[in-house]
Every structure is written in structure tokens, then in C-alpha cells.
């Protein structure tokens, strides 16, 4: 199977707007809530990698987004499977979408014709629902994987530090985190440890039948690589090489893997595919990456490089050193670490993150019941969040009406008391209390229809 054999056809641009009957309820805040993005179901990796934003550039990107006309608040979520732009804009309408498209074209230098067919757009209620589903890992390639919540929180932290999230998006994102926690607490959707990394290792096992006796080179020492290393050990890999641009981080990951092996051995021999657990780790200096890579049967890459680390020339060199023994590359990085043309080198087999979807589909079937329960929770939380926003928006109007009525009541009492004082004896305390009670009662009765109407409208 080559990387090009699993490509999906582009889908038409999807726009979801709240139904007319919900229009008032779906927009409780001032401005327009708009989310535009692409993900693993709407765009192939060739498109996603052109919009991927490295972590170091994310603050600059989100600030640049808020400089677009009409965009007041913004958050950008950029992962291996999605790039999404959550914004609060001044006015609803087509101009909001044009601002985002203009940003994509200007910031990424990507023609609109390449990106627009793959975009989806959600507004108001549907934008809230989509955000809750993403944070709860219901929209992930591997449903239930835990990494996405951390990635959303990281995007939120970047946006807050950049000053692009405030009064409207801040409470929305905080609620998204609470919803994700509730989904994991009340369902079993995250009961087994499933992630993109575990699916990648599962694919490697399917290729070889068993990883016992195989050497694996992990390029990159981030969270995804750490997870992959754990799964490789569990699947019986006997030699794990680690390479990273920062030598210290590579050594740290290798040490963590060694500690994990020791911990598991301390609990007794672990039989994996009929073999005992015996695994060694080694750090490969990054400047020796290409010289040492041929030692590996499997190369698993997950770096933040903006350019491929391996190309067909490297592939031919590797195969010559390996005396034409096949070599497998599992590339879960976006942008890709392995040039897709590597598939043209006989003996080199490349699988990118889109190819993992076939393996991930089996996990989705297993989690169908838990996904349905999680979707119900998300639906109820969307309704609850919007209702709370609407009630909150009504409070200032209710308070202002009450304060205005009280001011008028006090003014009338003072004027009446002054007239009575000029023509007769001053009011006794009992009389003053009676007048105060009478005017309060009248004010309450007169305000009741207006306050009831405001509360009903907010509900």
C-alpha cells in the first residue's frame, strides 16, 4: 500500500448555520461566533500541511488573525489532524468568512482555490457544539484519544498570552474543558489507551506480524514519540533508537523508555507474541541521523520540521546499506517528515498519518456505544451553555430597569414629602413606612410584566 492509495476525494465546502427558529437563541453574545477549519476528514495531508503552524509561530499567527477587519477575539488550533480558527467577529454574514479566507491567503501564501474546497464553517450554536466535540475527542481520527484536550488547552494558553481571547471566548473555552472532563468521567470512551501513536505502532505490528527482533528508529522526542515508545515496548520491539535535534531531549526520552522497561521487568517476565520482554535503547546524534537510519527496520517520525527529513536519495542509500532488506517509514508528522516520493524507491514503504485512518476505523467501531453516550452529553451541554449565556445577557437589562424604577420612586417620595411638609405637619415614621410600602408594591406590580418578558425571552 502506498501513501497515495488512501487519498480521499475533496469534499464540498460545508456551512452550517443555526435554523431560523433558533436564530435568536443561538446568538446570545454581541458579535458573531465563527469557526472555520480543515481536518483529516475534509482535506488530505497535502493541504493540511500547508496550513500547519509550528508552535513557535502560533502567537504571531493568532495576533495576525485578530488584526483582520472585524475580528475581535481568536484562537488557532493546529495539530497533525486539523487546523481550526475560532473567532468572535463584529458582524455576522459573508464578510466574516471573507476575513478568514483573506487571512489564510495572506498568512500562508496559499491560493484560495486550493484551500476553500476543503473548508468547513460553523456559526454560533454549531460552532459551540463543534468545539465541545473536538475537546471531548469525538471529532478525532482516533475517537477517545486523550491528546487533543491537551492541544486545545495549549492553544488556549497561547491565545490568552497573546491577548486574543477575552470576554466571549474565554468562558466558552473553559466550558469546553469542563465538558471534555464530564465526557471522560461519565463514559468509557477513553477507557483504553488509544492514540495516533498507538495506532501507528498497531500498523507496524500488522505489517510485520510481530515486532520481536525488530529495530525501530524514533525521530522526534515529543509527546507523540513518548507514547509510541511505550507501545513499541508493549508490542515486543527489541531495539529502540531515538534521534532528536536536541540531544538532551533524546537522551531524556531514551531514559524514560529504559525506566519503563526496568519497571515492567521488575513485575516479572512479560510474554509478548511468545517472546520475553528484552529491549534496549540508544540515542542517535541528530547529525548522524542519515548515517544510522539504515539500522532500523521501522522509522517512526514525529517532528516539527517544516521540510522533509528523508527523501528518495536517502531511501536508495538506506536500501544499499541494508542489502535490499525492506524498510518501513511511519510518518505521523504534519508537515510530513518523509517525502512521499520515497514510495517510488523499491523496498521503501511509506505510511503517513492519513494512512492510519484505516487502522483507526476499527477502534471507532469498538467505541460506538460510548460515542453515542458522549454525543448526548455534548448536546445537553451546548443547550445549557447557551441558556446560561442568554440569561446572563438579560441580567444587565433587568438590573437597569429596576434601578431606573427605584430612582423614580425615591424621587416621587421626596417630592411628595416636601409638599406635605410645607402645608402640614411632617409625616410620622409610620406614615413614611406606609407610603414606602405602597410605592414599592405599585412599582413591583408595574415592573412585573416587563421583567417577566425579559426573563422569558432569555429562556
N, C-alpha and C positions, 0 to 999 in steps of 0.2 A: 504493500500500500504506500503510495507516495503522498506527499503533503498536498498535492493539487487534486487528489482524487476525492477529498472530503469537502471541497468548497461548496457552499450553498449559493443559490442564486440570490441576487439582491432583492429585497422586498420593497414594496412601495412605501413611501413616507406615511407614517401613521400619526394622525392627530386625534386626540380625544378631548372633548370639551364637555363640561357638565351639561345635562339636559336642561331645557328651558325651565322646567318645573322646579329645578334645584338651583337656578342661577343665583337667586338672592342668598340662599343659604350657603352656597359654595364659595362665596367671596366675602367673608366677614371682615377682612382687613382692608386697609386703604392700599390701592395698587393691585397689580396682577401677579399672581404666583405662577411662574412658568418654568418647566423643566424640559430641557432638550438634551438629547444624547444619542449615543450608539452603543450597542453591546454585542455580545457573542451570537445573539440570535438574529440581529439585523444587519451586521456588517462582518465581512471576512477580516482576517487579521491584517491583510494588506492595507485595509482602510483604517482599522483601529490603531495600528502602529504609527500612522501619520499624524494622529491626534494625541498620541500618548504624551504625557507631560512628566518629565523626571521630577522627583521630589524637590530637588534644589531649585527648580524653576516655578514650582507651584505658587508661592507667594506673589511673584511678579505677574503670573498669569491671571490670578484671581483679582489682583488690583487693576490690571489692564481691562478685565471684563467689566468692572464697575465704572470704568471711565467711558463706556459706551453710552450714548444718549438714552436716557430713560431708565437705566438700570441702577437701582438704589442699593441693593444687597445681593451678594452672590456667594456661591460655594462651588468648587470644582472637585469632582471625584474622578480620579484617574487610576485605573487598575488594569491588570492584564486582560480583563474581560469587558471593560466598559470605560467610557469617558462621558461624564454627565455634567451638565451645567444647570444648577438650581439657582433661580433668580427671582427677586422681587422687583417688579418694574412699575413705572409711574402709571401707565395706562394699559388696559387690555387691548388686544387687536393684532392685526398683522404686523404692525410696526415693531412689536416686541420680538417676533420671530426674526424680522429683518435685522434687528440689532445683534442678535446672537449669530446669525449667519454671517454678518459683516465681520464680527469678531473672529469667527472660525477662519474666514478667508484671509484676514489681515494678520492674525497672530501665527497661524500655522502655514501660511502661504500655500493653501490647498484650494484648488478651484472648487466652487460650489457644486459643480456638476458631478464631482467625484463623491462628495460627502452627502449632499442633500437626499439622494435616493435611499440612503440607509438611516436617516434620522428618524427618531420618534419624538413626539412633543406631547406633553401632558400639562394641563392647566388646572389650577385650583384644587378641587376635590381629588381629581385623578392624579395630580402631582403629589399631593399628600399621601395618597394610597401607594403610589409607586415608591416613594421614599421609604415608607414603612416596610414595604415588601423587600426592598433592597437591603435595608438594615437587618431584617429578620432572615436573610439568606433564602428567601423564596424566589428570587429572580436570578439566583446564581447558576452557573453551569453545573456545579455540584450542589444540589439543594441541601441546605443544612450545614454547609461548611462554615467554620467559625471565623475565618479570616476577614470576611467582608465587614463585619461590625467594627473591627479594629481599624480598617481602612477608612470607613465613614467617620469614625471618631478622629482619626488623624487629619482628614480633610477639614473637619470642623475646627480643629485646633489651629490649623494653618490659616483658615479664613478669619478666625477670631483675632489672631495675632496680626493679620494684615488689615484688620478693621473693616472687613467686608460683610460681617454677619452682626446684626444687632437686633432691634426690637421685634422684627417679624420672623426672621429665620432662626434666631436663637431658641425661642421656645419650641418651634417646630422640630428642630433637630434634637433638642433634649427629650421631647416626647418620642421621637423615633427610637432613641436609645432605650427608653422605658418599654416601648412596645416589643423591641427585639428581646429584651430580658424576659418579658412576660411569655413570649412565644417559646423560648428555650425552657422556661420553668414549667409551663403548663402542657407542653407537648414533648414527644420523644424525637423531635426532628433532628436534634443534634446528639442523639444518644451514642452513636458510634462515631469514631474519629474518621471522618471523610473530608477530604480537601482536594484541591487541584494537585497538590504534591502526592497525596496517597493514590490518586487516580493515575498519575504519571508512573509511579512505581508499579501499580497494578498492570499497566500497559507493558512495562518492561518484563514483568513476570509472565504475562501472556505470550510475549514474543519468544522467550527462552524456555518456558515451561517451569524452570526453577532458576533462581539467581545464585544458587550454591556454586561456588567456584568462580564466579564472575567478578571482574574488577569494574568498579563504577567511578567515574570522574565527575565530581560535583563542581560546577563552575559558578561562583557566586556564593556568598555566605550569609544571605539574608534569612528572613523567617521561613520563606518557602523552601529554601535549601535545607534548613534545620529540620523541617518536617519531613522532607524527602529522605534525609539521612536516617531518621528514626524508622521510617517504613522500610527502607532498604535493609536495615539490620533485621527487622522482623521477618523479611522475606528471604533471608539467608545469604545476602551478599557477603563475600568473604574478604573483600579488599575495597576500601573506600578512600579515594584520593580527593583532596579538597584544594581548590585554587580560588584565589580572590585577589583583587587589586591591592587590598590592604592585607599585608601578610599577617598582621596581628589578629585580624578578624578570622582569617582562615585557620590559624592555629587555635583560636578560641573554639571554633566550630568542631575542629578535629578533637579537641579535648573533651567537648561535650559528648561527642559520639563515643569516645573511649570510656567516659564515665558511665554512659548508658549501658555499654557492653558489660562493664565490670559489675554494675548493679544487677543486670539480668543474670549473669553467671553466678553471682552470689546467692541467687534464689534457686540455683540448681540448673542442670543442663536443660537447654531448650531445644527440642527437636523441631526442625523446620524442613518440610519436604524430605523427611527421612534422614536429615543430616544434623549434627550437633552445631550449636552456635559457635563459630570461631571467626572473628572478624578483626581486621587490622585497619588502622587509619594512617594516613600520611599527608603531609602538606606539600603541595607542588607550588614552588615560587611562580608568580604570575608571568614573569619574564621567560619562564621555561614552559609555559602552557603548551605551545605547539610542539615543542621537543618531547614532552612527556605524554601528550594526549593519546598517542598510539598504544600505550599500555592498556587503555581502557576498552572493555567490550561495549560499555554503555557510557555515553557522555550526557549528563543531565545539566542543562544550563538555565540559570535564572538570575541574570544580572540587570543592571540599569543602563547598560551600554546603548548609545544611540546608533551604533554601527555594528554590523555582524562581526563576531569574533572568529568564525570559521567560514571558509569559502571552498569552492571546488578544488582549488590548488592545494589547500591543506588536506582535503579529503584524499586526493591521489597520493600525497606524501604519506599519510597515515596508513593507507592500504598497502603501500610498498613495504613499509616497516613491519606491518603485521603479516606479510606474506599472503596477502589477499584474504585473510580471515575477515569476515564481515564486521562492521562497526555500526552501532545504532546511536542516533542522536535524538534525545527528547528535549525539545526546546519549549520551555514554559515562560519565556520572557516576551515582553511586548515593550518596545520593538524587539524583533527576533534577533537572537544571538547567532543563529546558523542561517547562512544564505540558502534559500530554498533550492537554488541551483545545485546544491550538494547532492540532491536526489538523483542527479544525472550521472554521478560517479558510481560506476558499478561496484557494489559491495558496501556502499554507504546508504543508510536508510534513515530518513529524517521525519520526525513526527513533531508537529508544532501544537500549540495549545488548542487549536480548532479540531485537530485530530482526536483529542482526548474526549470530545463530546460523545463519541460512540461508546466509550467505556463508561462515561458518566451516566448515560441513559439507563443503565442497569440499576444504578443507585437511586435514580428518580422513581423507578417503578417500585422499589422496595419501600419508599417513603411516601407513597401516595396517600395513605390514610392520615398520617401525621401532617402532611402538607395541607390537606383539606381542613383539619382542625386549626392549623396555623392561619390559614386564609380567613376563617371565621373570626379569629381574634383580631386580625388586622382590620377587617371590615368594621367590626364594632368599635375599634379604637379610632378609626377615621371619623365615624359619626360622632363619637364622644369628643374628640379634639375640636371638630368644627363647631359643635354645640357650645363648648366652653368658650371658644373664641367669640361666638356671636353674643353670648351673654355678657362677656367682658366688654364688647363694643357698646352694648346698651347701657352699661353702668354709668358712664360719664353723662349721658343724656338724662338718665333718671335723677342722678345727683344734682345736675344743673337745674332741672325743673323743680325739684324740691327746695333747693336753695333760693331760687327766684321767688317761689311762692311764700317761703318763710320771711324773706326780706319785705315783701309786700304786706304780709300780715303784721309784722312788727311796726312797719311804718304807719299802717292804719290804726293800730292800737295807740301809738304815740300821739297821732293827730287827734283821735277821739278823746284821749285823756287830757290833752291840752285844752280842748274846747270845754270839757266838763269842769276843769279846774278854774276856768275864767268865769263861769256862770254859777257855780255852786260849790259845795264842799268837795274836797278831794275824795277820790274813790277809796273805800276801805280795802284792806287786803283781801277780804272775802269777795268783794265785788271785782277786784282786779283778777282774782283767780277764776271767777265765773266767766268773765269776758275772755280770758286767755283760753279756757277750756272750750268756750263756744267757738272762738275763731279757729282753734286747732281742728275742731270737729268739722267745721264748714270747709276748711282748706283741704282736709283729708278726703272729704266726700267729693269736692270739686276736682281733685287731682286723680282720684281713683281710676276713672275711665282712661285718662292719658297714660298713667303708669301701667295699667293692665295691658293696654295696646302695645306699649313698648316691650314689655316682657314677653307677650305672646309672639310678637314679631321676631324677637331674638331667639325664641324656642323653635 
